[in-house]
Structure formats: structure tokens, C-alpha cells
Amino acid sequence: MSLGGASERNVPATKIEITVSCRNLLDLDTFSKSDPMVVLYTQSRASQEWREFGRTEVIDNTLNPDFVRKFVLDYFFEEKQNLRFDVYNVDSKTNISKPDFLGQAFLALGEVIGGQGSRVERTLTGVPGKKCGTILLTAEELSNCRDIATMQLCANKLDKKDFFGKSDPFLVFYRSNEDGTTVKIDVYDWDRDGSHDFIGEFTTSYRELSKAQNQFTVYEVLNPRKKCKKKKYVNSGTVTLLSFSVDSEFTFVDYIKGGTQLNFTVAIDFTASNGNPLQPTSLHYMSPYQLSAYAMALKAVGEIIQDYDSDKLFPAYGFGAKLPPEGRISHQFPLNNNDEDPNCAGIEGVLESYFQSLRTVQLYGPTYFAPVINQVARAAAKISDGSQYYVLLIITDGVISDMTQTKEAIVSASSLPMSIIIVGVGPAMFEAMEELDGDDVRVSSRGRYAERDIVQFVPFRDYVDRSGNQVLSMARLAKDVLAEIPEQLLSYMRTRDIQPRPPPPANPSPTPAPEQP
């Protein structure tokens, strides 16, 4: 899975439509309610500057707006796409560039997509001493017609529209929502001159259509005008759905929206070749001014993946160290020193445990990968329904010492819901890591080849910004090592014929405070 430079991949995975609502906004108008509008800002990766992306419409006289105008964003899983939503009260008597500020919310696009049912609610802040209310965001993927529906229909006793013969009927399909929940179908009599005659209409839903796989479904074709004029009017005929089938190309967002969680595990190299952590020459050196390469790699990858894990608890291990008090060598010790529960709270918790381990363990060796790969594989083997997908990040500085065992572990793990990212830090050449990557030749062990290519290796030095901009270095690294995770997840789901679960039902919006007249 060796990838080209990050700049070569600028095609978004998909487009995401964001719907915005607010509840219990501040009321700044004297004689009426506020007239709210939301402005979306996106952040430039290079400069970290906020730029206006778009605005909703203004809704007059309400503290609980549901905006119609939506924001459509290009979505890149492998990037941290920071968003800022500012809410304003727009008074028609003032310049729109100087509206009253009602509050703001910061979050990443991945947080919206990774929320339950791709929905999130955030408290608005920014007005000192005031409760600003909340903003509700819903993400929906624009499908771009990736589903192909095939159906067979027949009609009976349609109203006759032609004077010298029977009608020449055809159907026009409409959908009211991007997710296809409601489908409206009009029935027309075709005329050569284009003045087609309306016969009637009926509505249905995707769920109802799909039932035709097992049973015929009959719809009454109704003409609203005739229904109003004629008391004895029954219908203008019927349409029967005989069969319905869909060939779907499910996307990464489909699985995330359906509840699939990304379980992120970290494994850090504590072998002596990294150098004494107390010395500035060490790859583990904790400078008060900047992060080490290990910390940067961990933070770059983890801060993106954590948006897709609801509990934000991440197992974190070290390998190649002597542990106190007896000096036992370990290749899968929990960084938090808790053998019963190796989970750390968020990426900041992982970093904290990593720094603490550097102060307590003795860097030693050799460099073994197989124990921690097998540790994660055992967890992945217990989940086969598509609800969990495991991503193991290994950060290392040197030559692998258990190549045979590691290859065997990778071959076994290739049939599991699991991907492995290896980031090499320091000046080593990492030839063995390139072999594990398996782009040119699929990894094999004892004559058995890996079912899927699940390993991605990159040397960190290829992504360091020459100007010393750590934020840019981390963004470049994350973009390359994470870009193929969505496709790896999909490849597992396809080989197992696992379809996304339907998204959970929407939680009712919080009840707004009563608006006083």
C-alpha cells in the first residue's frame, strides 16, 4: 500500500451535505425574537486561517431555527477538516457584515459523520455570561446514484386519455429526500407533441418498494382534481409492483453512519536503539518546545481516527523494554501500566501514558512486532458482524527482529476486520518494512498468502515540513497513512458480504424553551 505524495491525491472520497438547526438561541431583539443566520468557516491546513465557506438563509423572529439551506463539503477521511459555525442575529436595519453575535461551535467534519446516525449536538459558546443555546448538525452523503434499482411494474384500468385509442402510459419518479425515504410517482399519458396528459399519482417509500421482493404491491393511482369533484371517485387505475431489486455499492460513510466503530490501538517501540530519552539526540526526547517524531506520528493519526470511535478509549502498548521492578522484557506492555485495562482516554490520554512510560521503563530490545499484532488480532477475531474495525498503529525506529513470526501474524490477520499502519521514525532504511507493506508482492508465510493487503508503511522523514511547521508535517503524514483505510474496511465488508446497518432512528430534537410573545 505504498502511496504517492499527499499532494497527488486531491479527489475527495465523497460529498457530505450538512443540515443545521439551532435551539434556545439568545434573544437580542427588543420588540421581537432574533433573526438568526449561521455562517460556516473552514480552516486552511497550511495557514490555519479560517475562511468563510457559506451562509444559511436568515429566518425571522425565532430562537429555534431549522435552516433549509445546506452546506455541501468535500469529505476526506484522512484529513482533519476543522469547521466553525458562527450564529448571528441579522437585523434588516443593519449592515449584514456587522450582525449581532449569538455564539459559535468548533468541531471536525469527522465528528459529525462519526456521531450516532451522523448527527451531533454542540453547545454554543462565545458570549460571556450568557447561555447561547445549542446547534444541531446532521451529515448525509450525496450518493451520486451509486444504487441501481431494477423494478418490474404493470398497470390496470388506467383512465383513458386518448380519443381514438387507449392511453400510452409512462411513469415519472420523484424523491423528496437524499436518502430516498419518500418516493412520489406520477402517471402520464404520452402525447407526441409533448403535452402529456396527467392520469394520477401515488407515493411509496424505499422500504415499501423493497418488500416487493417477497410479495406483489398494488398502488392506487389517484387524481386529486377528480377526487375533489366526484363524490363516487375511487381511483384512476392501479399500478402493481411485481419485482424490485437493488445493486448497491456501499461506501465507507454508509458503514460509519450505520454504527461501525474504528477501534484504534497504538504500539510504540521502546528499544534501546532509539537513544536515551533524557538526551536531545533520542527519538523519544521530550523537548519542552516541540513534540518528538513518535508523539507527532501518534497525534497525527490518532486525532483523526478518534472521531470514529464513540467511547474514545484506546488500548496503547509498548514493546522492547525492561519493566520495573524485576526488569522483565516485554513486547506488549500497557503504557498505562494496567494489565487488566490498557485503554487510555483519548489521544491525550495515550500521549500522557506514553510520556509516563518513558520515565519508568528501561529501553532495551529486540524489536518484535508479532506479539502486539496477535494481541489486536485476537480482539478483532471476536467481531465478525461489521460493527467493529481495528486499526493498529505501530511506530518504530529500526530493523525488525521477528520477521518470520510477523509475516505469519499479518497473513492470519488479513482475514480479520483489521488494518496495520507502520510509521518508521529516524534515519534507518527500513527495507524489511517495505517488504511487509506488500504492494508489489503480497505478504506470505509458509506458502500461504495474505487474503488482503492490510499493511501500510511510511517513513516519517518523508513528511517533515522543511520550515519546521509541525502541524503541516502531521497533516501530511496522516493524509498518506490513512488514505486507504476506508477502502481496506470496504474490502473486508465486501469479502464477507456484510452490509451496513440502517442508521439508528433520529433522537428527537431537544425541546426548545417556550417563545414568549
Disulfide bonds with the S-S distance in Angstrom:
none
